[in-house]
Amino acid sequence: MSDVRIQFGDFQTPLPLARAVCELLTRHGVAADSILEPTCGTGSFLLAAAERFPSAHLNGRDINPDYVAQARAALAQANPRTPVLVQQQDFFTHDWTSELAALPGAVLVLGNLPWVTNAAVSVRNGWNLPAKENFPGYRGLEARTGKSNFDISEWMLMRLLQGLRTRGGTLALLCKTSVARKALRFAWLNDGRITRATLYRIDAKAHFKAAVEACLLVVRCGSEGPHEAEVYDALDAESATNTLGLAGKELVSDVVAYRQLRHLEGTSAYQWRSGIKHDCASVMELRRVAPERFQNKLGEEILLETEQVFPLLKCSDLAHARTEPSRWVLVTQRRVGDDTTVLAKTAPRTWEYLQSHRALFDARKSSIYRGAAPFSLFGIGEYSFAPWKVAVSGLHRPPGFVVIGPYQGRPVVLDDTCYFLPFDGENAARKAAQTLNSPLCQRFLAALTFPEAKRPITVELLQRVNMNAVTAEIGLPALQQAQLL
C-alpha cells in the first residue's frame, strides 16, 4: 500500500457494498431529502444513493481533486438529471455544523471515513490530520502512551455527530467497530442527542482487504434516546446478536447480561498491576544457556549477573496456561525512577552489556522514556517480584486466570501484555484464581468485554470486578486484603 493511500486512509467503497447499505436504509424507512457524503472518494455511495433516493439532493465532498472529478463524471453519466454538488473540501478545516444546518429537509450523512490512525499519518510526516488536541480528555500517562493514538475517523465521526446534534438527521457510515463504539460513548457522555443507534458488522477483509473488525454505524440524531445500540452480524441479519450500551461512564458489550450481573461490579479492593514494559526485546529478552550465560534475540551470548535476570512469561504463555517460563528478562530497576547507574558497581557485566546496546535504548519511541534514567523500565514495582501471582493475558478472550509461582528459585515476572494480582502465598493465589475463573465471574466479564478489541482485557476492566461479591455468591470465603502484597 502506498504512503499516499495510508496517509489518507484510502479504502474506496465497492459499489455493491454501497448499494447494500442504501438498500438497508430504505428498508428501515430512513428519509433523505438531502444526502451529504463528506469524504466521497470516487463516488460509490453517491451513485448508490441516487438509485435508492432518486429525489434527494446529493452533496459530495473530498480533499482529492482527482476523485472529485471522477465522482462528478460517474454521476453525470449514471444520473444526468439528479441534482448533484460535488466539491473539493478539506474535512478538517470545514464547518460541518453550518453546512448541515443549511441543507433542506431530512438529512442523511452517508459514506466511508478514512481508515487510518493519527500515528500512521504522523510517522510518514503526513499532513492530513486534524488540529492537535486531546479531544477524548486523556490525562497524564494515558495521553503520552497508546491511548493518545486515535483513528482519524473517530475525530471526524464525532464532529459529524456534533453537527447533527441540534439539526437532527441520520448518519450512516462505514468505520472500524472500535471507532463506532468510541464515538457512541463520547456522544452519550456529552449530550449527543442520539435517538437511536445500530451497528451492522461487515466483512472488511472481503470488501477492503483490511484485517480489522468493521461495521456500518447508523445513528438517528436530534433527541435523547437510550444509551444503547443493537448489534447485528450482517447487513441483512434479521435479529440482533447483542445490545451494547453505557454503564456509568463505560461501555459494556451486553447490557442485558450486565443488568443481571451488575451486583458483581464495584471498585476492586485489590489493585491489578500490569507487567514490565521495556520496548527493547532484542536486548532485554533472553534465553538461558548456562547458569550465568544467556543469549539475546540478536544471537549474542553474554555473561550477566543473575541478580538482574528473572524468568519471564508473556500473554501467549498465559493464553495457553503455560506456567514454566522459556524466556528470561533483564530487569534494571526495582521500581519506576530508580537510578540505573548503580549497576555499574553492583552488576558491572550487566552494565557493560547495556552500554554496548545503548543506541537501541535511545531509539525507543515512547515519550515515557524521555528524561528517564538510562535503560529505564515502566510497569515495575515491588509487586513485580511477588512470589505468587494470578495473571491474565490482556490480548486474549475469554480471559483465563493462571496461578504463577516461583521458577528455579526466582519470582516470575510478566511483560506489559499481561495483568496480575500479586500474592505472598500460594493458597490465597489459588483461591483468587478459582474466583476469577468461576462461570459466574466469566459471564460478568463477557458482558463487559468486546471480543474484537485489540486489548479486550485491561486494568480498568479488571478493577470493576468485586471479587468478594463473586466469592460470596459462589460460596467461597472472602479474600483477605492482607493476602496480597
C-alpha positions as CSV (number, residue, x, y, z in Angstrom):
1,M,0.0,0.0,0.0
2,S,1.4,3.4,-1.0
3,D,2.2,6.1,1.6
4,V,-0.3,8.4,0.0
5,R,-3.1,5.8,0.4
6,I,-2.1,5.2,4.0
7,Q,-1.9,8.9,4.8
8,F,-5.5,9.4,3.5
9,G,-6.9,6.1,4.8
10,D,-7.9,5.5,1.2
11,F,-10.2,2.4,1.1
12,Q,-12.7,3.1,-1.7
13,T,-16.1,1.5,-1.1
14,P,-17.1,-1.2,-3.6
15,L,-20.3,-0.2,-5.4
16,P,-22.1,-3.5,-4.4
17,L,-21.5,-2.7,-0.7
18,A,-22.7,0.9,-1.1
19,R,-25.8,-0.4,-2.7
20,A,-26.4,-2.9,0.1
21,V,-26.0,-0.1,2.7
22,C,-28.5,2.1,0.9
23,E,-31.0,-0.8,0.5
24,L,-30.8,-1.4,4.2
25,L,-31.5,2.3,4.9
26,T,-34.6,2.4,2.7
27,R,-35.8,-1.0,4.1
28,H,-35.7,0.7,7.6
29,G,-37.6,3.8,6.4
30,V,-34.7,6.3,6.6
31,A,-35.9,9.6,5.0
32,A,-33.4,11.6,2.9
33,D,-34.2,14.9,1.1
34,S,-30.5,15.9,1.3
35,I,-27.6,13.5,1.3
36,L,-24.1,14.5,2.2
37,E,-21.1,12.3,1.8
38,P,-18.2,14.2,3.5
39,T,-15.4,12.0,2.0
40,C,-17.0,10.8,-1.2
41,G,-13.9,9.4,-3.0
42,T,-14.8,8.3,-6.5
43,G,-18.5,8.4,-5.7
44,S,-19.7,4.9,-5.0
45,F,-22.1,5.9,-2.2
46,L,-23.4,8.9,-4.2
47,L,-24.1,6.5,-7.1
48,A,-25.9,4.0,-4.8
49,A,-27.8,6.8,-3.1
50,A,-29.0,8.2,-6.4
51,E,-30.6,4.8,-7.2
52,R,-32.3,4.4,-3.8
53,F,-33.1,8.1,-3.1
54,P,-33.9,9.5,-6.6
55,S,-35.4,12.7,-5.4
56,A,-32.7,13.6,-2.9
57,H,-30.2,16.4,-3.4
58,L,-26.7,14.8,-3.5
59,N,-23.7,16.5,-2.0
60,G,-20.2,15.1,-2.1
61,R,-17.0,16.4,-0.6
62,D,-13.4,15.1,-0.9
63,I,-9.9,16.5,-0.5
64,N,-8.6,14.7,-3.6
65,P,-9.4,16.8,-6.8
66,D,-9.0,13.7,-9.0
67,Y,-11.6,11.9,-7.0
68,V,-13.9,14.9,-7.2
69,A,-13.6,14.9,-11.0
70,Q,-14.2,11.1,-11.2
71,A,-17.3,11.3,-8.9
72,R,-18.8,14.1,-11.0
73,A,-18.2,12.3,-14.2
74,A,-19.7,9.0,-12.9
75,L,-22.8,10.7,-11.5
76,A,-23.3,12.7,-14.7
77,Q,-23.2,9.6,-16.8
78,A,-25.4,7.5,-14.5
79,N,-28.0,10.0,-13.4
80,P,-27.8,13.2,-15.5
81,R,-31.0,14.7,-14.1
82,T,-30.2,14.1,-10.4
83,P,-29.3,17.3,-8.6
84,V,-25.6,16.8,-7.5
85,L,-23.0,19.1,-6.0
86,V,-19.5,17.6,-5.7
87,Q,-16.8,19.8,-4.4
88,Q,-13.2,19.7,-3.2
89,Q,-13.1,20.1,0.6
90,D,-10.6,19.6,3.4
91,F,-12.7,17.8,6.1
92,F,-10.5,19.2,9.0
93,T,-10.9,22.9,8.2
94,H,-14.6,22.8,7.2
95,D,-17.6,24.0,9.3
96,W,-19.7,20.9,9.0
97,T,-22.3,22.2,11.6
98,S,-23.1,25.2,9.3
99,E,-23.2,23.1,6.2
100,L,-25.6,20.5,7.8
101,A,-27.8,23.3,9.1
102,A,-28.1,24.8,5.6
103,L,-29.2,21.5,3.9
104,P,-33.0,21.4,3.3
105,G,-35.4,18.7,4.5
106,A,-34.4,15.4,6.1
107,V,-30.6,14.9,6.1
108,L,-28.7,11.7,5.6
109,V,-24.9,11.8,6.2
110,L,-23.6,8.8,4.3
111,G,-20.3,7.2,3.4
112,N,-17.0,5.7,4.5
113,L,-14.5,7.7,6.5
114,P,-10.7,7.2,6.3
115,W,-9.3,4.0,7.9
116,V,-6.1,5.3,9.4
117,T,-4.7,6.4,12.8
118,N,-3.0,9.7,13.5
119,A,0.2,7.8,14.3
120,A,0.2,6.1,10.9
121,V,0.0,9.5,9.2
122,S,2.5,11.2,11.5
123,V,5.2,8.5,11.1
124,R,5.2,9.3,7.4
125,N,5.3,13.1,8.0
126,G,1.8,13.3,6.6
127,W,-0.3,16.5,7.0
128,N,-3.8,15.0,6.5
129,L,-4.6,15.4,10.2
130,P,-7.0,17.4,12.5
131,A,-5.6,20.1,14.6
132,K,-3.7,18.6,17.5
133,E,-5.9,18.3,20.6
134,N,-6.6,15.7,23.3
135,F,-10.3,15.5,22.4
136,P,-11.1,12.3,24.4
137,G,-9.7,14.0,27.5
138,Y,-6.9,11.6,28.4
139,R,-4.7,12.6,31.3
140,G,-1.2,12.0,32.4
141,L,0.4,8.8,31.3
142,E,-2.6,7.8,29.2
143,A,-2.1,10.9,27.0
144,R,1.5,10.0,26.5
145,T,1.1,6.3,25.5
146,G,-1.1,4.3,23.3
147,K,-4.4,5.8,24.3
148,S,-3.4,9.1,22.6
149,N,-3.2,7.3,19.3
150,F,-6.6,7.5,17.7
151,D,-8.3,6.8,14.4
152,I,-8.8,9.8,12.2
153,S,-12.3,8.7,11.6
154,E,-13.0,8.8,15.3
155,W,-12.3,12.6,15.3
156,M,-14.4,13.0,12.1
157,L,-17.3,11.0,13.3
158,M,-17.6,12.9,16.5
159,R,-17.6,16.2,14.5
160,L,-20.4,15.0,12.3
161,L,-22.4,13.8,15.3
162,Q,-22.0,17.2,16.9
163,G,-23.2,18.8,13.7
164,L,-26.4,16.7,13.7
165,R,-27.0,17.2,17.4
166,T,-29.4,20.1,17.1
167,R,-30.1,19.9,13.4
168,G,-31.3,16.3,13.5
169,G,-30.9,13.7,10.8
170,T,-29.5,10.3,10.2
171,L,-25.8,9.3,10.0
172,A,-24.8,6.0,8.2
173,L,-21.1,5.5,8.0
174,L,-18.7,2.6,7.5
175,C,-15.9,2.5,10.1
176,K,-13.9,0.3,12.4
177,T,-16.2,-1.2,15.0
178,S,-13.9,0.2,17.7
179,V,-14.3,3.7,16.3
180,A,-18.1,3.3,16.3
181,R,-18.1,2.4,20.0
182,K,-15.8,5.2,21.0
183,A,-17.9,7.7,19.1
184,L,-21.1,6.5,20.7
185,R,-19.6,6.6,24.2
186,F,-18.3,10.2,23.6
187,A,-21.7,11.3,22.3
188,W,-23.7,9.6,25.1
189,L,-21.5,11.2,27.7
190,N,-21.6,14.6,26.1
191,D,-25.3,15.1,25.3
192,G,-25.0,14.0,21.7
193,R,-28.8,13.7,21.4
194,I,-28.8,10.3,19.8
195,T,-32.3,9.0,19.3
196,R,-31.3,5.5,18.2
197,A,-28.1,3.8,17.2
198,T,-27.4,0.5,15.5
199,L,-24.3,-1.4,14.3
200,Y,-24.2,-3.8,11.4
201,R,-21.0,-5.9,11.1
202,I,-19.3,-6.1,7.7
203,D,-16.6,-8.3,6.4
204,A,-13.7,-5.8,6.0
205,K,-11.4,-8.4,4.6
206,A,-13.7,-9.3,1.8
207,H,-14.7,-5.7,0.9
208,F,-11.5,-3.8,1.6
209,K,-8.7,-6.5,2.2
210,A,-8.4,-5.0,5.6
211,A,-7.8,-7.2,8.7
212,V,-9.9,-5.2,11.1
213,E,-13.4,-5.5,12.6
214,A,-15.7,-3.1,10.8
215,C,-19.3,-2.1,10.7
216,L,-22.0,0.2,9.4
217,L,-22.9,2.6,12.1
218,V,-26.4,4.0,11.8
219,V,-27.4,6.8,14.2
220,R,-30.5,8.9,14.3
221,C,-29.8,12.3,15.9
222,G,-31.8,15.2,17.3
223,S,-33.3,13.9,20.6
224,E,-32.1,12.0,23.6
225,G,-32.7,8.2,23.5
226,P,-31.5,5.1,25.3
227,H,-27.8,4.8,25.7
228,E,-27.6,1.5,23.9
229,A,-27.2,0.1,20.4
230,E,-28.3,-3.1,18.9
231,V,-25.5,-5.1,17.1
232,Y,-26.3,-7.2,14.0
233,D,-23.9,-9.7,12.5
234,A,-24.6,-8.6,8.9
235,L,-26.4,-6.0,6.9
236,D,-29.1,-8.5,6.1
237,A,-29.4,-10.0,9.6
238,E,-33.0,-10.1,10.8
239,S,-32.2,-10.1,14.6
240,A,-29.6,-8.5,16.8
241,T,-27.0,-10.7,18.4
242,N,-26.5,-8.4,21.4
243,T,-27.0,-4.9,22.6
244,L,-24.1,-2.8,23.7
245,G,-24.6,0.2,26.0
246,L,-23.3,2.7,28.5
247,A,-23.0,1.6,32.1
248,G,-21.9,4.6,34.2
249,K,-19.1,6.1,32.1
250,E,-18.0,2.9,30.4
251,L,-19.4,0.8,27.6
252,V,-20.5,-2.8,28.1
253,S,-20.9,-5.3,25.3
254,D,-24.1,-6.9,26.5
255,V,-26.4,-4.6,28.5
256,V,-28.9,-7.4,29.2
257,A,-26.4,-9.7,30.8
258,Y,-24.8,-6.7,32.6
259,R,-28.0,-5.7,34.2
260,Q,-28.4,-9.2,35.6
261,L,-24.9,-9.3,37.0
262,R,-24.1,-5.7,37.9
263,H,-24.3,-6.5,41.6
264,L,-20.8,-8.0,41.0
265,E,-19.4,-4.7,40.0
266,G,-17.7,-2.3,42.3
267,T,-14.3,-0.7,42.9
268,S,-12.0,-3.6,43.4
269,A,-10.3,-3.9,46.9
270,Y,-7.3,-5.4,45.1
271,Q,-5.0,-3.5,42.9
272,W,-4.4,-5.1,39.5
273,R,-1.0,-4.5,38.0
274,S,0.5,-4.5,34.5
275,G,3.7,-6.3,33.6
276,I,7.0,-4.8,32.8
277,K,7.4,-2.5,29.8
278,H,10.9,-2.2,28.2
279,D,10.4,-1.7,24.4
280,C,13.8,-3.3,23.7
281,A,13.1,-7.0,23.3
282,S,16.2,-7.8,21.2
283,V,18.4,-6.8,24.2
284,M,16.3,-7.4,27.2
285,E,14.6,-10.8,26.5
286,L,17.0,-13.7,26.8
287,R,17.4,-17.5,26.6
288,R,19.3,-19.2,29.4
289,V,22.1,-21.4,28.1
290,A,24.1,-21.8,31.4
291,P,23.7,-20.5,35.0
292,E,25.2,-17.1,34.1
293,R,25.2,-17.3,30.3
294,F,22.4,-16.0,28.2
295,Q,21.6,-15.5,24.5
296,N,19.7,-12.4,23.3
297,K,17.5,-12.1,20.2
298,L,20.4,-10.7,18.3
299,G,22.1,-14.1,18.7
300,E,24.8,-12.8,21.1
301,E,25.8,-14.9,24.1
302,I,26.6,-12.8,27.2
303,L,27.6,-13.3,30.8
304,L,25.2,-11.5,33.2
305,E,24.8,-11.2,37.0
306,T,21.9,-13.5,37.8
307,E,20.5,-11.0,40.4
308,Q,19.3,-8.8,37.4
309,V,17.7,-11.6,35.4
310,F,14.3,-13.1,36.0
311,P,12.1,-15.7,34.4
312,L,9.5,-14.2,32.1
313,L,6.0,-15.1,30.9
314,K,4.1,-13.3,28.1
315,C,0.5,-13.2,27.1
316,S,0.8,-16.2,24.7
317,D,2.1,-18.3,27.6
318,L,-0.9,-17.3,29.8
319,A,-3.4,-17.9,27.0
320,H,-2.1,-21.5,26.7
321,A,-1.8,-21.9,30.5
322,R,2.0,-22.3,30.3
323,T,3.4,-21.6,33.7
324,E,7.0,-22.8,33.1
325,P,9.0,-19.9,31.5
326,S,11.2,-20.5,28.5
327,R,12.4,-16.8,28.4
328,W,14.2,-14.6,30.9
329,V,14.3,-10.8,31.1
330,L,16.9,-8.4,32.2
331,V,15.5,-6.1,34.9
332,T,17.3,-2.8,35.5
333,Q,15.2,-1.3,38.3
334,R,13.1,-2.4,41.3
335,R,10.7,0.5,40.9
336,V,10.0,3.2,38.4
337,G,12.5,6.1,38.7
338,D,15.3,4.1,40.3
339,D,18.8,5.2,39.4
340,T,20.2,2.6,37.0
341,T,23.8,3.9,37.0
342,V,24.3,2.0,40.3
343,L,24.5,-1.1,38.1
344,A,28.0,0.0,37.0
345,K,29.2,-1.0,40.5
346,T,26.7,-3.7,41.6
347,A,26.4,-5.5,38.2
348,P,29.3,-4.5,36.0
349,R,28.9,-7.2,33.4
350,T,25.2,-6.2,33.0
351,W,26.1,-2.5,32.8
352,E,28.7,-3.1,30.2
353,Y,26.2,-5.2,28.1
354,L,23.6,-2.5,28.4
355,Q,26.1,0.2,27.4
356,S,27.1,-1.7,24.3
357,H,23.5,-1.5,23.1
358,R,22.7,2.0,24.3
359,A,21.8,3.2,20.8
360,L,18.8,0.7,20.7
361,F,17.5,2.0,24.0
362,D,17.9,5.7,23.0
363,A,15.9,4.9,19.8
364,R,12.8,3.8,21.9
365,K,10.0,6.0,20.6
366,S,7.6,6.2,23.5
367,S,7.7,9.6,25.3
368,I,7.6,7.9,28.7
369,Y,11.4,7.3,28.4
370,R,12.2,11.0,27.9
371,G,14.2,12.4,30.8
372,A,14.2,9.0,32.5
373,A,17.4,7.2,33.7
374,P,19.2,5.2,31.0
375,F,17.7,1.7,30.4
376,S,14.6,2.5,32.3
377,L,11.5,0.3,32.6
378,F,7.9,1.0,33.3
379,G,5.3,-1.1,35.0
380,I,7.9,-2.0,37.6
381,G,7.5,-2.1,41.4
382,E,7.9,-4.3,44.4
383,Y,4.7,-6.1,43.3
384,S,6.6,-7.3,40.2
385,F,8.7,-9.6,42.4
386,A,5.8,-11.1,44.4
387,P,6.5,-14.9,44.7
388,W,2.9,-15.8,43.7
389,K,0.7,-14.1,41.1
390,V,-2.7,-14.6,39.4
391,A,-2.2,-13.4,35.9
392,V,-4.2,-13.0,32.7
393,S,-3.4,-12.1,29.1
394,G,-4.7,-8.7,28.0
395,L,-4.9,-9.8,24.4
396,H,-6.9,-13.0,24.6
397,R,-10.5,-13.8,25.2
398,P,-12.1,-15.4,27.1
399,P,-9.8,-14.5,29.9
400,G,-8.1,-17.4,31.6
401,F,-6.6,-16.6,35.0
402,V,-3.4,-18.5,35.7
403,V,-1.6,-19.1,39.0
404,I,2.1,-18.5,38.8
405,G,4.7,-19.5,41.4
406,P,8.5,-19.2,41.6
407,Y,10.7,-20.8,39.0
408,Q,14.2,-22.0,39.7
409,G,14.1,-20.1,43.0
410,R,13.2,-16.8,41.3
411,P,9.9,-14.9,41.1
412,V,8.4,-14.9,37.7
413,V,7.8,-11.5,36.1
414,L,5.4,-10.7,33.3
415,D,5.5,-8.4,30.3
416,D,3.2,-5.5,29.6
417,T,0.7,-7.6,27.6
418,C,-0.3,-9.2,30.9
419,Y,-2.1,-8.1,34.1
420,F,-1.8,-9.7,37.5
421,L,-2.6,-9.7,41.2
422,P,0.5,-10.2,43.5
423,F,0.3,-12.6,46.5
424,D,2.7,-13.6,49.2
425,G,1.2,-17.2,49.4
426,E,0.0,-19.9,47.2
427,N,-3.3,-20.7,48.9
428,A,-4.5,-17.1,48.5
429,A,-3.5,-17.0,44.9
430,R,-5.3,-20.3,44.1
431,K,-8.5,-19.0,45.8
432,A,-8.4,-15.8,43.8
433,A,-7.9,-17.7,40.5
434,Q,-10.8,-20.0,41.4
435,T,-13.0,-16.9,41.9
436,L,-12.0,-15.3,38.7
437,N,-12.3,-18.5,36.6
438,S,-15.7,-19.3,38.0
439,P,-18.6,-19.4,35.4
440,L,-20.3,-16.5,37.3
441,C,-17.3,-14.2,37.0
442,Q,-16.6,-15.3,33.4
443,R,-20.2,-14.4,32.5
444,F,-19.8,-11.0,34.1
445,L,-16.5,-10.3,32.3
446,A,-18.0,-11.4,29.0
447,A,-20.8,-8.8,29.4
448,L,-18.2,-6.1,29.8
449,T,-15.7,-7.0,27.1
450,F,-15.6,-6.6,23.3
451,P,-14.0,-9.6,21.5
452,E,-12.8,-7.5,18.6
453,A,-10.9,-5.0,20.7
454,K,-7.1,-5.1,20.3
455,R,-6.8,-5.4,24.1
456,P,-10.1,-6.8,25.4
457,I,-8.8,-7.1,29.0
458,T,-7.5,-4.0,30.7
459,V,-6.7,-2.9,34.3
460,E,-9.7,-0.7,34.2
461,L,-11.9,-3.6,33.3
462,L,-10.5,-5.9,36.0
463,Q,-10.8,-3.2,38.6
464,R,-14.6,-3.3,38.0
465,V,-14.9,-6.9,39.4
466,N,-15.9,-7.0,43.1
467,M,-14.2,-10.3,43.8
468,N,-15.7,-10.6,47.3
469,A,-19.2,-10.3,45.8
470,V,-18.3,-13.1,43.4
471,T,-16.8,-15.3,46.2
472,A,-19.9,-14.8,48.3
473,E,-22.2,-15.8,45.5
474,I,-20.3,-19.0,44.6
475,G,-19.8,-20.0,48.2
476,L,-16.1,-19.3,48.8
477,P,-14.7,-17.4,51.8
478,A,-13.9,-13.8,51.2
479,L,-10.4,-12.9,50.1
480,Q,-8.4,-11.1,52.7
481,Q,-6.5,-7.9,51.8
482,A,-3.6,-9.0,53.8
483,Q,-3.0,-11.9,51.5
484,L,-2.0,-9.6,48.7
485,L,1.3,-7.7,48.6
